[in-house]
Amino acid sequence: MSLQNLLKTLKTVKRSHRPNFSPTPKPYQEITQMISKPLKPSSASKPLSTTTTTFLSNLNPTILLHVLTDPELKSSKCLRFFNFLLHNQSLLSFKPDLQAHLTLICRLLRERRFLDAEKTMKSDLVGQNPRYPFSVIASTVVNCCNDPKVVAMFFNSMLKVYSDCKLFDLVCQDFDYMKNNGIEIDERTCTVHLLALKSCDLLQLVLDFFYRMVESGIEVSVYSLTVVVDGLCWSGEVKRGRELVEEMIGRGIKPNIVTFNIMVNACAKRWNFEELDLVLLLMKKERVAFNDHTYKVLIDGFTSSGKVDEANRLVLEMHDKGLKVDTHLYNLIIDRYCRLGSMDSAMSMFGEMTDRSVSPNSDTYCALISGLCKAGEMGLAMAYVNTMQSKGMEPENVMISMLIDGFCNKGMVAEAFEVQVLMEKKGFATDLTVCYKIVSGLCKLNRFEEAKRLLNVMVKRGATPEIASFTMPFDI
């Protein structure tokens, strides 16, 4: 017999002698089959069926654990079934114990269903008040799971749940347990806890837990450091934040541009330029270069404090480095020059802005026109108004009031009245205080009819004759 025929014969014999039996059913197979079907909660109008009631009465803790660990049953069905039991405990002969809860949670974590696991922890283990002491949970979970990775996921998830529930003492117990038992601590989970403490304005707890992380030997990220620095700077502890950064540099945790920008921003907003110099010196020492946000924060701080020339220098530096200088930054400098009465510098900055193809907006023109009105340069102010309108930008009420007020202050009442009439026709309502000045000026020019017409408009807009009588000649 050839080899091919021999193999063919053996296959035929094997098929004909294949044992004909079905696998022995599991003792809880009927229950798993029932779980696979939708289980609806009972109500007064729709009570549970007799089959379901019988099924629940036959359930016991051992069978429940078998069900929860059955690999052939999807974890989603296990979770739904377990929640069903918790809502129908009156029909059970027992109460699902801690081991059952932890078995389900560990299974969810093993299958990386973190949100479901944390939700189950929060509702079943923690609730409004912790239902089980942490020590009891810690000793029980080891009996439910022997996979080190799942155990680590469990304790890190518990840390997050305790933090979410603001049970900060239990967070520390959990952290110390992981550290003392060689369980891998997830640094990102710790960072989330730092953020939770910071949001509660518990600055000392933020620092304490951060140092706990550092001393534990886990690899602390720059993000965790930045969270702590942000908390310190937000509270005005900028020096303390800088000193922490210097200390962590010595421990090998290097700050990045985000860390430095937080400190720079805190110094600039508080005009704490002495501390700012120290932060910038440290930044230079660590070879962390400015980005566009660093420049924006510094320019904002310098302009608001009156150090406009410093801000101007930074704008030039941004251009030299090829960074984009937007309209807003130019507006900050132009506006501050105008407020300081340095109109030549403001107009020079405006010229540089246009030379570099940075488009001015309505805020740019408003700052310039305001400064020119205060300086009495009404011709130039009107020229900028015309330029603005030619670019499709219409002046707003505030700008119109500034123009009219500027004309009045220069004694150019006729021009002020002309602008007011023109703008009223366009639907602009001139400020009543400025209108009083026009009426008063018209009366001095013996233009009483025009003064009366304007006064009539003012009364219609809410001005009272009693108020007007204090600011205008009585014979009007």
Disulfide bonds with the S-S distance in Angstrom:
none
